[in-house]
Amino acid sequence: MIKHRFTGLLLATCLVSFGAAAVSADQVIKPVRGTVDAVSDNSLRITTRQGEKMVVKLTDKTRVNSISKAQISDIKADSFIGSAAVAQANGTLEALEVHIFAPELRGSGEGFNPFQSADGNVNTMTNGTVGNVVNSHGRTLTVKYHDKEKTIIVPDNVPVVLISPGNRSLLQPGTKVVLSTMKDEHGDLVARGVSAGKDGLTPPM
């Protein structure tokens, strides 16, 4: 019963964020977050942040990106960014984190989607191009995606990181990772993408 109530609350949050259109649980982006225990040519063993041991397959199509520290001042007009954020009553979004994409990754995941944040709550993820930037008590951004835009408030204390193309040498025991996964025909988890924290960084998204 508690689980059903919790699921209902998550979906209710989605409905607030996305208007009248119903959002089903399988539409929510749910990254796998954890720490690398071991890596081989075709698999990654991790311990999730909840303590679960997990094996995720790697393929020749698995993308690996590097996550490194950045500053709020690195967010500029025309930057292509992503931001996990909480919808506010006035229609704006308050950022939980901001990741700036390197030029080679411009366009990645463009759009506005329901997203399960690290605390388990379903919030939003906006990936798009920064238009106006107002520098006052943090940053207020207009972020354009396709033919739409959102206003995102970025407080001064929000973590900001840079996402750059990486390779599997980043996947070492102890590395903090965030994975985008899917299930194959056998029901096994396969990594479509792995974002790996550089120099001990825990990816904030």
N, C-alpha and C positions, 0 to 999 in steps of 0.2 A: 504493500500500500504506500509506504513512504517513497519507494522508487517511482511509482506511478505519479505521485504528487510532484516529485522533483522533476520528472520528465515534463509534466504539464507546465511547471514554472518556466522551464527552459524554453518551451515552445511559445509560451505567453510572451517571454522576453523578445523572441524573434518576431512575433506579431506586432509588438510595439515598435520594433526597429524597422520593420519592412512594410508597415501599413496593413491594409485589409487583406492582402494576398496571404493565403495560408502557407506556412513553411513547415515541411515535414522534417523529421529527424535526419533522414538521409541526405537532406540538402545542406546540412551544417558541416562546414569544414572542420575536421577534428584531427589536428596534427598529433603525432606520437612524439613525446618529449622524454629524453632520458640521457643516460651516460653510456658511452661505449665500453663494453667489457672485453670484446675480442672481435677481430675482423678477419675474414678470409676472402678469397677471390670472388666468392658467390654468396656471401652472407655476412650479416652484421648482428652480433649479439649485444643486446643492450639491457640495462636495468632502467625501467621507466621511473619517473619521479614518484610514482605510487609504490615503487618497490617490486614491481612485476618483472620477472625475467622473460625476455622476448627474443626470438630469432626472426630477422627480417631479411628476405632475399635481396641480393644485389644483381643487377643485370647490366648488359652493355649500354642500356638506355637510362640507367640511373644517373641523374645529375647531382653533382656535388658542388655546393657553394660555400664560400668562406664568410663567416660573420665576424666583423671586427668593430671596435669601438669607434664612434663618431661623436660629433657635437651638435647641439641644437642649431648652432650657427651655420652648420653645413647644409641645412635645408634652405634651398634657394628657389626662386621662381624658375620654372621649367625642369626642376628635379623630378625624376620619376620615383615615387615612394610607395610604400605600403604602410598601413597603420591599423593595428587592432585598437578598437575604440568602443566606448560606451555611448549609446544614444541618449541624448538629453531631451527634456520636455520641450525645449524651444526648437527642436529639429537639428541642432548642431550635434557634433560628435566630440567626445572628450577622449583624447588619445591615451592609451595604456602604454604604447611604445610606438616608435617610428623606425622603419628600416628604409634606408636610401639605397636604391639599386644603382650599381655601376652602369656606365653607358652601354656596355655589352649586353646587359640584362633588361634594358628598357622595354617596357611592354609586358613584362612578366605578370601573369594573373590579373590583367586589367579588369576592373569591375568592382562591384559592391556585393558582399555575400555575408550570410550568417557564419560566425566563426566561434569555435569554442576556445576561450582564453585559457591561460595556464591555471587559473583558479577554478576551472570547471564551468564557469558561467558562459552562456551563449551571448556573445556581443556581436560586433561587426568587424569586417575586414574590408578596407578600401584600398585599392591599388590604382594609382592614376598619376597624372601630371599636375604638379603644383602650379597654380596660377598666381594669385596675389598672396603676398606674405606680409602680415602686419606684425611688427616687432613691439609687443607691449605685454609685459608680464607673461613671458613665454612667447609663443607664436600662434597666430590665427591664420590658418591656411584655407584657401579654396583649392580643392583637388578635383580635377576633371577626369572623367572616365567615359569613353565613348561619347555620347551626346548629353551626358548628365554631369552634375557636380555636387560635392558635399563641402560643408564648412567644418574643419577639424580644429579644435582648440588643443594646443600642445603645451601643457604646463612645463615650467622650467625643470622639474625633477623627473620628467619622463625619460626613460632610456632611449637613446638614439644610436643606431648601428648602421654599418655599411655592409651590403651584400655584394660580393664579388664572385666571379667564376673561380672554382677551386678544383681539386682533384682528390683522389682517394688517399693520398699521403696525409691528408688532414684527419683521417679516421684512425685514430690511435686510442688505445685503452685510456680512459679518463676524459676523453673529449666529450663535451656536452653537445647534444644534437637535437634537432627538430626534424622529423621526417614526414613527408607526404607519402602515404601508402595506398595500396589497393590490394585486393585479393586475386590470386590467379585461379586457374581452373581447378586446382587441387584444394583451394581454400586457404592457401598459405599467403602470408603478408609479403608483398613485394614493394620495395622502396622506389617510388617514382623520382623523388628528390630528397637529398639530405643537406640540411644547413648545419654546418659544423662551426662551433665557437672557436675562435683563434686565440691562442695564448691564454687558455683557461676561461675564456668568456662563456657565460651561459646565455644562449640566444633568448632575447626577451619576448619574442612573439609566440 
